[in-house]
Amino acid sequence: MPPAPFFVLKMIKSIIATKLGMGQTFVEGRRVSITNVLAGPCVVTQVKSMNNDGYWAVQLGFGERRIKTISKALQGHLKGAIKEKMAPRFLLEVRLDKEPDLKVGDVVTASDIFKKGDIVSVAGISKGKGFAGGVKRWGFHGGPRTHGQSDRERAPGSIGQTTTPGRVLRGKHMAGRMGGAQVTVKNLQIVSVNPETNEIELSGPIPGIPGKPVLINKLSSGKLEGIIEVQAQVVEAEVPEEKKGEAGAAVPAKAEGEKTNE
């Protein structure tokens, strides 16, 4: 059986990117939090076929590293993508449902796939948090602070039943290593695409730390009018102090020492 697919697509609609950092921008007067990524250019390092591998797929390479840092076997695998003694740093596979029109050595850029307003999903490895307790890892509320239970506030509590079943069931939420797993965030939108620098602005956060690879997959086309944004805070200009008259109408405050006709 072939390995589980990363994505199954009719045509190449994915690209490898690295996270640069987060920021904000304005879309039609509304403030939107964004993530800047460097997407491509990616080089095709392998094309898998139904006859040889049992499924259609394209392996993409991104980044650069010296060939002296990789094994001879990997150098042979990447011989069609090595230029000036530099090989791709990251390799990811994109599953397809038919024979692709790409060959080894072809270059895929972000502007070839994405445009402003497209709906995408981003898959990557989340930040590792280390060994975490039940409160942080699963959101346990903990025990009471009163009645002498000073050491039970962040304890997990009971983890099983009695004689039946007489064991802890598989998958029980307990303390353990948190993060460092593959996470996919769906329904993000492309805010902008820069074809010169290959930088993309995505609406919202994505998994992983800056510098690590993520796979951006186009789900559908869209428009920025439907983006989920945060209403920009409008700071109005200061106005002079006002006081209400007897009739309830607002009248400007009188300056100190000003004469009145009463």
N, C-alpha and C positions, 0 to 999 in steps of 0.2 A: 504493500500500500504506500502511496506517496505521502510525504509529510503534510501536516495540516497547513492550509494556505494562509498566507499573510493577508491577502485580498484576492478575490476572484473578479476579474474585469474582462470586458469585451475587447478593450483596447488599452494601451498604456495610458493611464491617467494618474500615475503616482510618481513621486519624486522624493529623493532623499534630501534632507535638510538638517542643519544644525541650529540649535537655539542660540540666539544672541542676547536677548534680554527683553524686558517689558517696558512699556511706556504708555502714552496716551495720545490720542488725536481727536479731531473734531470732524464729525460727519453731519452735514446739514445743521450746524449749530448745536449739535449734541456731543457730549464728551464720551469717548469710547476707549476703554482699556484695550491695549493691543500687545501682541508678542511679535517681536522682530525675529525672523529666521533667515538664514542664508540657504537658499534652495538651489542646488545644482551649481554649475552644469554637471550632469551625471553621464557616465559612459557605460555602454552596454558591455558587460564582461562575459556573459554567457546567455545562450538561448536554449532552453530546454524544450524537447519535442515529445509528442505523444508516443512515438515509436521507441525512443531511447529511455525516457524517464517516466512515461505513463501519464504525463500531463504537460500542458503548455505553460511556460513561465519565462520571465526575463529577469536576469540578475543584473542589478545596477551597482555601479561603483561611484563613490563620491569622496572628495578630499584627496590629499597627497601624502605620501610617505616614501622614504628612500627604500629602494629595493634591497639594500643590504640588511634591512631590519626584518625581512620576511624570508621564509624558507624557500628552497629551490623548487619544491613541489608547488607552492603558491605562485612563485614566479612563472612557472610553466602554465598554470591555470590562467594567469592574468597577462600572458604575453601579448594578447591583442589589444590590451589597454595600457601597457607601459610605454611612457614617452619620456625621453630625457632622463632615464634612470629613476623615474618617479612612478609609483604605483598607487591605485586608489586606496584610501585609508579605511573606508567603510563599505561593506557589501550587504545588500538586502535584496530579497527576491520578491517579485510581484507575479502572482498567479494570473493566468489568462485562460479564456475558454476557447480560443482558436489560435491558429498560427499567427504570430506577430509579423509585422512588416519591418522589423528591425534586425540588424545583424551586429555581430561583435565589432566594437569600435565606434558605433554610432553614438552621437551625443544628444542628450535630452536636456532641454532647458525649461525653466519655470514658465517663461512667456509662451512656450509652445503648448502648455497644458492649461494654465490658469489665467483667469482674467478677473477684474474687479467685480465683486459681488458673488462669486462662486461659493457654493456650500461644500465644505471639506471636512474630513475627519483626520485626526493626527494621532498616530500610535508611537509610543516610546516607552522607555524604562523610567519608572517613577523614581523620585529621590529616596534613597535608603535612609531609614530612621533608626536603624539598629534594633536592639531588643527593647520592646515596649510592653507596658502593662495593659490590662484589660480596659482601663479608663481611656487611655490615649488611643489604643489600637481599635477598639470596638465601641467606644462611647458608653461604657458601663457607668452607672451613676454612683456606685460605691455604697457602703453601708452608712448607718447613722453616726453622727458625732457624739451623741449622748449615751447615757446608761453605761458608762465605763468602757465603751468600745473605741478607745483612742487609737487602736492599731487596725481598725477594720474599715477606715474611711475609703481606701482605695483597693481593698481586697476583692477578689472575684466572687466570693461566696460559694455556694454549693455548685458542684460540677456534675452531679449524677443522681441516680435514684437509689433504691434499696436493692433487695435481692433480684428483682426484675427491673432492668436487664442485668444488673450485677456488673456493669462495666461502664466506662465513659464512651459515649457514642462518638463515632468518627466525625470530625469536622466541628467539634465543640469549640466555641469561641473562648480562647484563653490567651494568656500572655505569650509573646513570641516575637520573632523578627518581623519588622514592619517595613513596608516599602520595598524598592528594588525589584518590582514586578512590572510586566508589560501592562500598560494602561492605554485605552483608546478613548479619546474625547471626540464626540461627534457634533455635527451641526455648527461648526465654526464658519465664519465668513472671511473671504479675502477682502481686506480693506484697500490694499494697493499692491501692485506688482511693478518692480523696477527692473526692466530688461537689461539695463546696463550693468547694474551691480548684482543682479539675481537675488535681491532681497524682497521678501514678502512680509506684509503686515497682516497678522491674523487677529480676529476679534476674540479677546479673552485669553486665559492662560492655557498652556499645554504642559504635558508631563515632562519630567527630566530636568537636568541641570544644564546651564549654558555650555556649549561645546560638544554635547552628546548628540548622536544622530536620532532623528525622528523620520517617520514615513508619512508624507502628506498625500492623501487620497481624495480625488475629486468625486463628490457624490452627485451633485447636480449644479446647474446654472442658477443664478439668482441675481437679485438687485440689492443694493445697499439700503434701499428704503425699508426693507424688512429686518434690518439688523437690530439686535437687542442691545440698546444703548442706555447710558445713564444720562438723565436730564442734566444739562449744564446749569450750574448755579449762577444766576444773574445777580450781580451786585449793583443795586440802583444808586444813583447819585444822592448825596446828602441834601436834605431840604431843610429850610429854617424851621424852628420850633413853631408849632401852631397851637392855638387854644380855641376852644369852642365858645361861641357867643351864646346869648340867652336863647336864641332861636335854634340852636344846634348847629349852625353853620360854622365852618372853620374860618378863623380870621387870623392874619399874621400877628405875631407877638410884637408888642410895642417896645421900642428901644427905651433904655433907661433915661429918665429925664425928659422924655417927649411929652409935650403939652397935649391935652385932650380938650375937646369942646363938649363939656358936660354941664 
